[in-house]
Amino acid sequence: MMNIEDYKAKISKKTCNAKELAEIIGISEAKARQLMRIQGFPVLRIGRNKRVLLSCLDKWLEEHIGEVL
């Protein structure tokens, strides 16, 4: 789990990859990759690379509180 200073540094970026997403929300990298495949998850595809839009991540998470993903 990352501390608040590391989190603030991460969200100062516009996007993150699956490994960084896993660190930010405290899940495994495999689960982060599963989330990134969910329809409507805030992912930007650049060629074969997938990047999570951090500006949309909190809203998406809040909209899915209580769901089993």
Secondary structure, DSSP 8 states (H G I E B T S, - for coil): ---HHHHHHHHTSSEE-HHHHHHHHT--HHHHHHHHTSTT--EEEETTEEEEEHHHHHHHHHHTTT---
